Amino acid sequence: MGIELFEKAQPILETIEDNEFKAYFVGGSVRDYLMDRAIHDIDITTSATPDEVEEMFDKTIPIGKEHGTINVVYNNENYEVTTFRAEAEYLDHRRPSEVYFVRDLKEDLQRRDFTINAIAMDRYYKVYDYFDGQRDINQQRIRTVGNAQERFSEDALRIIRGLRFQAQLGFSLDEATYSAMQDQIADIEHLSIERIIVEFKKLIKGKNVSQSYRNSLNLSLFDYVPFFKEIDMSETTITMPISFEIWLAILMAKSQSELSLAILKLSNKEKSMIQLYKKIILELPNVNSKDAFRIFVYDYGEQNILEIFSIQSLLTLNNLAISSPLIVNAKSINEVAQQLPIHERKEMNINGGDLLNYFHKKSGPWLKEVLREIECAIITNKVQNVKKEILEWVKDNVKI
């Protein structure tokens, strides 16, 4: 599965070897190939230095040259080519004090996090596995390369990466690896929130997230992460893959205190979706009439509601959102969405100017309130979406 991606990248390895350097496929792509999993990105490691790589290819981008990585553009595809490297002592549990280039493949592989990621493969599909990564794949085990205490002390993010790989692959954690995670877990505090969130987003979507999430709780991982440490995470459970936004919405809906997303440094789109999902979760039990159901679907959108409705069992496990008896299945949501006369405010055949002219009043807070009343009246079929009829309805039913 995915062998065609290696075939497409073969000319890069050939070019490097034609220049009398060594080159190999490495990392997650090799692991996934050996597991017969889908392959998404090809990474290449080489004995050539970044300068030497740049000389070999017509189009390159120095995306991380100081760390040994050059982006080679070949046939409109991008390939990260990284020089064999070793690392000096880590001073802050995040990054090495120095990275230096080496010419030996084994020396490069031994600095990597887990044995399953420390496997290389040449262009003839010969595998180079110095740390028994294939055995760990066969035994479905996540184990660090070398001493686990040292690996996690060097970079505490590897703890979260290990849990993420467990969520994605369904592997168990090696006993010594898990023990070292327990010992080094407090070093998570030294990590940037951006690096943590990248891993959390992948972990929570893993098809085997349930066990990984329990291990995260058992390790008290969240006690060392901003935002999450303000929540009683022991009262939460995740038993199925979900999006990061829905996870955060569940946490915020459960929390008794006001939580700010600002510290997580998310995009505005992500923050908006989290708040939207949170509102849906909290509003679900309050949909107590057909009119309320129609307004609910209009306000929050069919697809967004279906996303939350699909995890109803998970919400129940987290003591959240016992759904309205009106919302019996996805079909009921779809039917209401199909019946809506409008789907957004700009489809209303009336605006604030029309109301000001008709009632000869100055603008003020009343205008927004009346427009919302009209919107709800159209949605619930109390009035047709026709300007003349709307104005008559407002005159008879709304106190201006």
C-alpha positions in Angstrom: 0.0 0.0 0.0 1.5 3.3 -1.1 4.5 1.8 -2.8 3.9 4.1 -5.7 4.9 7.1 -3.5 8.3 5.4 -3.0 8.6 4.7 -6.7 7.9 8.4 -7.5 10.7 9.4 -5.1 13.2 6.9 -6.4 14.9 9.4 -8.8 15.9 11.5 -5.8 17.7 8.6 -4.1 19.3 7.7 -7.4 20.6 11.2 -8.0 22.1 11.4 -4.5 23.7 7.9 -4.9 25.0 8.9 -8.4 26.9 11.7 -6.6 28.5 9.0 -4.3 26.4 9.7 -1.2 24.0 7.4 0.6 20.3 8.0 0.7 17.4 6.1 2.4 13.6 6.4 3.0 13.1 6.8 6.7 10.6 7.3 9.5 6.8 7.0 9.4 6.6 6.2 5.7 8.8 3.1 6.2 6.9 2.1 9.3 3.6 2.4 7.6 4.9 0.5 4.5 6.0 -2.4 6.7 2.5 -2.3 8.4 0.7 -2.1 5.1 -0.9 1.2 6.1 -1.6 4.1 3.9 1.5 6.3 3.3 1.1 10.1 3.1 4.6 11.7 3.3 7.9 10.4 2.1 11.0 11.5 4.2 14.5 10.9 2.9 17.7 10.9 4.9 21.2 11.2 3.4 24.9 11.3 4.1 25.1 14.5 1.9 25.2 17.8 3.6 22.5 20.5 2.9 24.9 22.3 0.6 25.7 19.2 -1.3 22.0 18.4 -1.7 21.3 21.9 -3.0 24.0 21.4 -5.6 22.5 18.1 -6.9 19.0 19.4 -7.7 17.6 22.2 -9.8 14.9 23.3 -7.5 15.3 23.3 -3.7 13.9 25.2 -0.7 16.0 25.6 2.4 13.1 25.0 4.8 15.3 23.9 7.7 18.8 24.1 6.5 20.4 24.9 9.9 18.9 21.6 11.1 19.9 19.7 7.9 16.6 19.7 6.0 16.3 20.8 2.4 13.0 20.6 0.5 13.6 19.1 -2.9 11.0 19.8 -5.6 10.8 17.0 -8.1 8.0 16.6 -10.7 5.9 19.2 -8.7 6.2 17.1 -5.5 8.0 18.2 -2.4 10.4 15.9 -0.6 12.1 16.6 2.7 15.7 15.5 2.4 17.6 15.6 5.7 21.3 15.1 6.4 22.3 12.3 8.8 22.7 14.1 12.1 23.5 13.7 15.7 22.5 15.9 18.6 24.4 17.4 21.5 23.0 17.5 25.0 19.4 18.8 25.5 19.3 21.7 27.9 15.6 22.5 28.3 13.7 19.2 27.6 12.8 20.6 24.2 15.7 21.0 21.8 19.4 20.0 21.6 22.0 22.6 22.3 23.7 21.7 19.0 22.9 19.6 15.9 25.9 18.3 13.9 26.0 16.4 10.7 27.4 12.8 10.5 28.0 10.3 7.7 26.7 7.2 9.4 23.1 6.0 9.1 23.0 4.1 12.4 24.2 7.2 14.2 21.4 9.2 12.7 18.7 6.5 13.5 19.8 6.2 17.2 18.8 9.8 17.9 15.1 9.1 16.9 12.3 8.6 19.4 10.8 5.1 19.0 12.1 2.0 17.4 9.2 1.8 15.0 10.3 5.2 13.6 14.0 4.3 13.5 13.9 2.1 10.4 15.4 3.0 7.1 14.9 1.5 3.6 17.0 1.9 0.5 15.6 2.3 -3.0 15.7 -1.5 -3.5 13.4 -1.9 -0.5 16.2 -3.4 1.7 15.4 -2.5 5.3 18.0 -1.2 7.8 16.7 -1.9 11.3 19.4 -1.5 14.0 17.0 -1.3 17.0 14.5 -4.1 16.4 11.8 -1.8 15.2 10.3 -4.6 13.0 10.0 -6.9 16.0 8.2 -4.2 17.9 5.9 -3.7 14.9 5.1 -7.4 14.9 4.6 -7.4 18.6 2.6 -4.1 18.4 4.8 -2.4 20.9 5.9 1.2 21.3 9.4 1.3 22.7 12.0 4.1 22.8 15.3 3.8 21.0 17.8 3.2 23.7 17.3 4.4 27.3 13.7 5.6 27.7 14.6 8.0 30.6 17.2 9.7 28.4 14.9 10.0 25.4 12.1 11.6 27.3 14.5 13.8 29.3 15.9 15.1 26.0 12.5 16.1 24.6 9.4 15.7 26.7 7.2 15.9 23.6 8.1 12.3 22.9 5.9 11.3 25.8 2.9 12.8 24.0 4.1 11.4 20.7 4.2 7.9 22.2 0.6 8.3 23.4 -0.3 9.6 20.0 1.2 6.6 18.2 -0.7 4.4 20.6 -4.0 6.1 19.6 -3.2 5.9 15.9 -1.7 2.3 15.8 -3.4 0.6 18.7 0.0 -0.6 20.0 0.8 -1.2 23.7 3.4 0.9 25.5 6.6 -1.0 26.5 6.9 -1.3 30.3 10.1 0.6 30.5 8.8 3.2 28.2 5.7 3.7 30.2 7.7 3.8 33.5 9.9 6.5 32.0 6.8 8.5 30.9 5.6 8.5 34.5 9.0 9.7 35.8 9.4 12.4 33.2 5.8 13.6 32.8 6.3 16.9 34.7 8.8 18.0 32.0 5.8 18.6 29.7 5.6 22.0 31.4 8.7 23.1 29.5 7.0 22.5 26.1 5.4 25.2 23.9 1.7 24.9 23.7 1.9 24.9 19.9 3.9 21.7 19.8 1.6 20.0 22.3 -1.6 21.0 20.4 -0.2 19.5 17.2 0.1 16.1 18.9 -3.2 16.4 20.7 -5.0 17.0 17.4 -3.6 13.7 16.0 -4.1 11.7 19.3 -7.7 12.5 19.7 -8.5 11.5 16.1 -6.7 8.1 16.5 -9.0 5.1 15.9 -7.6 3.6 19.2 -7.9 6.7 21.2 -9.7 5.1 24.1 -6.7 3.3 25.7 -4.3 6.2 24.9 -6.7 8.7 26.6 -6.8 6.5 29.7 -3.1 6.4 29.8 -2.9 10.1 29.4 -5.2 10.4 32.5 -3.3 7.8 34.5 0.0 9.7 33.8 -1.7 13.0 34.9 -0.5 14.4 31.6 -3.1 17.2 31.5 -2.0 18.5 34.9 1.0 20.0 33.1 -0.7 21.6 30.1 -2.2 25.1 30.2 -6.0 25.3 29.8 -6.3 21.6 30.5 -5.0 21.8 34.0 -7.9 24.1 34.9 -10.3 21.2 34.2 -11.0 18.1 36.2 -9.9 15.8 33.3 -10.4 12.7 35.5 -14.1 13.3 35.0 -13.8 13.1 31.2 -13.6 10.1 29.0 -13.0 9.6 25.3 -14.0 6.3 23.7 -14.1 7.1 20.0 -12.1 9.2 17.6 -13.4 12.8 17.5 -12.1 16.1 16.1 -10.0 18.4 18.3 -12.7 21.0 18.2 -15.4 18.7 19.4 -13.1 17.5 22.2 -12.5 21.0 23.4 -16.2 21.8 23.2 -17.0 18.8 25.4 -14.4 20.0 28.0 -15.8 23.5 28.0 -19.4 22.3 28.2 -18.4 20.2 31.3 -16.4 22.9 33.0 -18.1 24.8 35.8 -15.7 27.8 35.3 -15.1 30.2 32.4 -12.3 29.0 30.3 -10.3 31.1 27.8 -9.1 29.5 24.5 -6.6 32.3 24.0 -3.8 30.4 25.7 -4.0 27.6 23.2 -3.1 29.9 20.3 -5.6 28.4 17.9 -6.9 29.9 14.7 -10.0 32.1 14.8 -11.8 29.4 12.7 -10.9 26.7 15.3 -12.1 28.9 18.2 -15.3 29.7 16.4 -16.0 26.0 15.8 -15.3 25.1 19.4 -17.7 27.7 20.7 -20.3 26.6 18.1 -20.1 22.9 19.1 -20.2 23.9 22.8 -23.5 25.8 22.2 -25.0 22.9 20.4 -24.1 20.5 23.2 -25.6 22.8 25.8 -28.7 23.5 23.8 -29.5 19.9 22.7 -31.6 19.2 25.9 -33.6 22.4 25.4 -35.1 21.6 22.1 -38.6 21.0 23.5 -40.9 22.0 20.6 -41.2 21.7 16.9 -40.6 25.5 16.6 -37.5 25.2 18.8 -36.2 22.3 16.7 -36.5 24.4 13.5 -34.8 27.4 15.1 -32.1 25.1 16.5 -31.3 23.6 13.1 -31.4 27.1 11.4 -29.1 28.7 14.0 -26.4 25.9 14.2 -26.6 24.2 10.8 -27.5 20.7 9.9 -24.0 19.4 9.5 -22.7 20.8 12.7 -25.6 19.3 14.6 -25.1 16.0 12.9 -21.5 16.0 14.0 -22.5 16.3 17.7 -25.5 14.0 17.3 -23.2 11.3 16.0 -21.3 11.2 19.3 -24.4 11.2 21.5 -23.1 8.1 23.4 -19.9 9.9 24.2 -21.8 12.9 25.5 -23.8 10.6 27.8 -20.6 9.1 29.1 -19.4 12.6 30.0 -22.7 13.4 31.6 -23.7 15.8 28.9 -26.6 16.6 26.5 -29.3 14.1 26.9 -30.9 14.9 23.5 -34.4 16.1 23.0 -37.0 13.4 22.3 -37.8 15.4 19.1 -34.3 14.6 17.7 -34.7 10.9 17.2 -32.1 10.3 14.5 -30.1 12.0 11.7 -33.1 11.8 9.4 -35.2 14.0 11.7 -32.5 16.6 11.6 -32.2 16.4 7.8 -36.0 16.7 7.3 -36.2 19.9 9.4 -33.2 21.3 7.5 -34.9 20.6 4.1 -38.2 22.2 5.3 -36.6 25.5 6.3 -37.8 28.4 4.2 -34.5 30.3 4.6 -31.1 29.2 5.7 -29.4 32.5 6.6 -30.5 36.0 7.5 -29.5 37.6 4.2 -32.3 35.5 2.5 -34.9 37.5 4.4 -36.9 39.7 2.1 -36.7 42.6 4.5 -34.0 44.6 6.2 -33.5 47.2 8.9 -34.0 50.1 6.5 -37.5 48.7 5.5 -38.5 48.7 9.2 -37.2 52.2 9.9 -39.1 53.6 6.9 -42.3 51.8 7.6 -42.5 52.6 11.3 -40.8 56.0 11.1 -38.5 55.3 14.0 -34.8 55.9 14.6 -32.4 53.0 14.7 -31.6 51.5 18.1 -31.4 48.2 20.0 -35.0 47.5 19.1 -34.2 47.0 15.5 -31.9 44.0 16.0 -34.5 42.4 18.3 -37.3 42.9 15.8 -35.2 41.5 13.0 -34.6 38.4 15.1 -38.3 38.0 15.8 -39.0 38.2 12.1 -36.3 35.7 11.4 -37.8 33.2 13.9 -41.3 33.8 12.6 -40.2 33.0 9.0 -38.4 29.9 10.1 -41.4 28.6 12.0 -43.8 29.5 9.2 -45.7 32.1 11.2 -45.2 34.5 8.3 -44.3 34.1 4.6 -40.9 35.5 3.5 -42.7 38.4 1.7 -41.9 42.0 2.6 -45.5 43.2 2.6 -46.7 40.3 4.7 -43.8 40.6 7.1 -44.5 44.3 7.7 -48.2 43.5 8.4 -47.1 40.7 10.8 -44.8 42.9 12.7 -47.5 45.6 13.0 -49.9 43.1 14.5 -47.6 40.9 16.6 -44.5 42.9 17.7 -44.4 45.7 20.1 -42.4 48.5 18.5 
